[in-house]
Amino acid sequence: MKLKLYHCPRACSFVAMNALEEAGLEYDEQVINIFAGEQKSPGYLAIHPGGKVPALVADDRVITENASILMFIHRIAPEAELLPDTTDPVFRGQQFSDLVWCSSTVHPFMRQVRMPIRYTDGDPSGVQAKGEEYLHGACRQIDANLEEKTWWYGDQWSIVDVYIFWILATAASSGFPVADYANIAGLMDRAPQRPSFQRAKAKQDAAEVAANIQFP
Ligand SMILES: N[C@@H](CCC(=O)N[C@@H](CS)C(=O)NCC(=O)O)C(=O)O
């Protein structure tokens, strides 16, 4: 199957790229510079009508939404164990729930903290304060789940660890005090050490330079 990932350095598409690297799949990549508005270009909207990254083209069909892309990669490369192997349908459902929680709940909380202006035409300070409250709530949940564990699922790394890393590293870059949570701080140290993370990071860094991306 021919795969092509549409992504942008520093965006949540990093998680999908890390998954492709972990799975050892061959793929083409194309940068969509969301900091220059390329996600709203007619060409990209024809691929992803929502104008967001990531999008993964598999042969001639498009998969959008990070959580779905991650489940798809897990499905076509199960031996990579992006998620722990299981025959238990309930545990599988819980794993999907964890991915969807990252994409539909924790990521938007982080966005509310980082870009409150996207949520109101008025004074963004109250929106941001609420976002911080919600994100602290999610951090308490994450930190509690990581108690006495190396990874989200215990001893076994999964793509959920990378998703949490990306969301909270992005929050930290806006001054959110992620390091106050001891178990999360440990995860933030460990996740970037994985070879697949480092390969994805190197590709993103190279793409950032090649596309001359200027961050606001
Ligand atoms: N629910 C989507 C969210 C994707 C998303 O918000 N992507 C951001 C980058 S992290 C984006 O493309 N932003 C561009 C924009 O909002 O115009 C997913 O999980 O894939």
The ligand as an ORCA input file, in Angstrom:
! r2SCAN-3c Opt
* xyz 0 1
  N      -8.974     16.463     15.611
  C      -7.862     16.665     14.698
  C      -7.170     17.949     15.075
  C      -6.087     18.289     14.096
  C      -5.522     19.674     14.374
  O      -6.047     20.456     15.168
  N      -4.429     19.981     13.684
  C      -3.826     21.280     13.806
  C      -2.330     21.154     14.031
  S      -1.952     20.464     15.613
  C      -4.056     22.060     12.537
  O      -4.001     21.511     11.455
  N      -4.302     23.364     12.675
  C      -4.486     24.231     11.563
  C      -5.697     25.082     11.729
  O      -6.418     24.932     12.732
  O      -5.945     25.934     10.866
  C      -6.918     15.475     14.768
  O      -6.775     14.910     15.863
  O      -6.319     15.106     13.753
*
